[in-house]
Amino acid sequence: MAIEDASSLLKEVDPETDKVGAEIVEAAFKVHRTLGPGLLENAYEACLAYEINKRGLKIERQAPVPLNYGEVRLDVGFRLDLWVENRVFVEVKAVELIIPIHEAQILTYLKLTENQLGFLINFNIRLLKKGLKRVVLSRH
């Protein structure tokens, strides 16, 4: 498992997933350039969903994620902010500071969805590249 900053955005995942990830990052930068910091998370989520959809990618907002526990499948209220092409998800934040629980949440969602790539994007920051975390779940 690895949590990386924006400097290594396309690494360690299959090419199709990388392509989807690159589109998400480009869309996030466009949203941030247009809106800047200071809005609520739901505004950034809606605008990012719009930008990703404009790029021709299938997107689901607030996608439910069940928890499989033994032989039981439980709906415990987990929701992905944005799930793109059923292979990459985005957790949108508009907070002063990303804390370890935010990063742990991403890793948990990766495990539950069996996806390899997720993004944690904090729009409440002057330079988006400092608020962008690429999270890769290693398949070793």
C-alpha positions as CSV (number, residue, x, y, z in Angstrom):
1,M,0.0,0.0,0.0
2,A,1.2,3.5,-0.8
3,I,0.0,7.0,-0.3
4,E,1.7,9.4,-2.7
5,D,1.5,13.1,-3.5
6,A,0.7,14.6,-6.9
7,S,4.4,14.3,-8.1
8,S,3.9,10.6,-8.9
9,L,0.4,10.6,-10.3
10,L,0.7,7.7,-12.8
11,K,2.5,4.8,-11.3
12,E,1.8,1.2,-10.2
13,V,-1.6,0.6,-11.8
14,D,-2.8,-0.8,-15.1
15,P,-2.8,1.5,-18.1
16,E,-6.6,1.9,-18.3
17,T,-6.8,2.8,-14.6
18,D,-3.9,5.3,-15.1
19,K,-5.9,6.9,-17.9
20,V,-9.0,7.3,-15.8
21,G,-6.9,8.7,-13.0
22,A,-5.2,11.2,-15.2
23,E,-8.7,12.4,-16.4
24,I,-9.8,12.8,-12.8
25,V,-6.7,14.8,-11.9
26,E,-7.1,17.1,-14.9
27,A,-10.8,17.6,-14.0
28,A,-9.9,18.4,-10.4
29,F,-7.4,21.0,-11.4
30,K,-9.9,22.6,-13.7
31,V,-12.5,22.8,-10.9
32,H,-10.0,24.3,-8.5
33,R,-8.8,26.9,-11.0
34,T,-12.4,27.9,-11.6
35,L,-13.7,27.9,-8.1
36,G,-10.7,28.2,-5.8
37,P,-10.8,27.3,-2.1
38,G,-13.6,28.2,0.3
39,L,-16.7,26.3,-0.8
40,L,-18.4,23.3,0.8
41,E,-17.5,19.8,-0.2
42,N,-20.8,19.1,-2.0
43,A,-20.1,22.0,-4.4
44,Y,-16.7,20.6,-5.4
45,E,-18.1,17.1,-5.7
46,A,-20.9,18.3,-8.0
47,C,-18.5,20.3,-10.2
48,L,-15.9,17.5,-10.3
49,A,-18.6,15.0,-11.3
50,Y,-19.7,17.3,-14.1
51,E,-16.2,17.8,-15.4
52,I,-15.4,14.0,-15.3
53,N,-18.7,13.3,-17.0
54,K,-17.9,15.8,-19.7
55,R,-14.8,13.7,-20.5
56,G,-17.0,10.8,-21.4
57,L,-16.4,8.7,-18.2
58,K,-19.1,6.8,-16.4
59,I,-19.5,8.3,-12.9
60,E,-21.6,7.4,-9.9
61,R,-22.0,9.9,-7.0
62,Q,-22.5,8.8,-3.4
63,A,-22.1,5.1,-4.5
64,P,-23.0,2.7,-1.7
65,V,-20.2,0.3,-0.6
66,P,-21.3,-2.7,1.4
67,L,-19.2,-4.4,4.0
68,N,-18.7,-8.1,3.6
69,Y,-18.3,-9.7,7.0
70,G,-17.9,-13.4,6.9
71,E,-20.9,-14.7,4.9
72,V,-23.0,-11.5,5.5
73,R,-23.2,-8.5,3.3
74,L,-23.9,-5.4,5.4
75,D,-25.0,-1.9,4.3
76,V,-23.3,0.2,7.0
77,G,-23.6,3.5,5.3
78,F,-20.2,3.7,3.5
79,R,-20.5,5.9,0.4
80,L,-17.9,6.8,-2.2
81,D,-18.1,10.5,-3.2
82,L,-17.3,9.7,-6.8
83,W,-16.8,6.3,-8.4
84,V,-15.4,6.6,-11.9
85,E,-15.7,3.7,-14.4
86,N,-16.2,1.4,-11.4
87,R,-12.4,1.3,-11.1
88,V,-11.2,4.6,-9.5
89,F,-12.9,6.6,-6.7
90,V,-12.5,10.1,-5.4
91,E,-13.0,11.2,-1.8
92,V,-13.7,15.0,-1.9
93,K,-12.7,17.2,1.0
94,A,-12.9,20.9,1.8
95,V,-11.0,20.9,5.1
96,E,-8.2,22.9,6.7
97,L,-6.0,19.8,7.0
98,I,-6.1,16.2,5.8
99,I,-5.6,14.0,8.8
100,P,-4.6,10.3,9.0
101,I,-8.3,9.1,9.3
102,H,-9.0,10.5,5.9
103,E,-6.2,8.5,4.4
104,A,-7.2,5.4,6.3
105,Q,-10.7,5.8,4.9
106,I,-9.3,5.7,1.3
107,L,-7.4,2.5,2.0
108,T,-10.5,0.9,3.5
109,Y,-12.6,1.9,0.5
110,L,-10.0,0.4,-1.8
111,K,-10.1,-2.9,0.1
112,L,-13.9,-3.0,0.2
113,T,-14.3,-2.2,-3.5
114,E,-11.3,-4.3,-4.6
115,N,-10.2,-1.3,-6.6
116,Q,-6.5,-0.4,-6.9
117,L,-6.6,3.4,-7.2
118,G,-8.3,6.2,-5.3
119,F,-7.8,9.9,-4.8
120,L,-8.2,12.1,-1.8
121,I,-8.7,15.6,-3.0
122,N,-8.8,18.6,-0.6
123,F,-10.1,21.6,-2.5
124,N,-9.8,23.9,0.5
125,I,-6.1,24.7,-0.3
126,R,-4.4,27.4,-2.3
127,L,-2.4,25.0,-4.4
128,L,-4.4,21.9,-5.4
129,K,-1.3,19.8,-5.9
130,K,-0.7,20.0,-2.2
131,G,-4.2,18.8,-1.5
132,L,-4.1,15.9,-3.9
133,K,-3.3,12.4,-2.6
134,R,-3.1,9.4,-4.9
135,V,-3.6,6.2,-3.1
136,V,-2.6,2.9,-4.5
137,L,-3.5,-0.5,-3.0
138,S,-0.7,-2.9,-3.9
139,R,-1.7,-6.3,-5.2
140,H,1.3,-8.2,-4.0
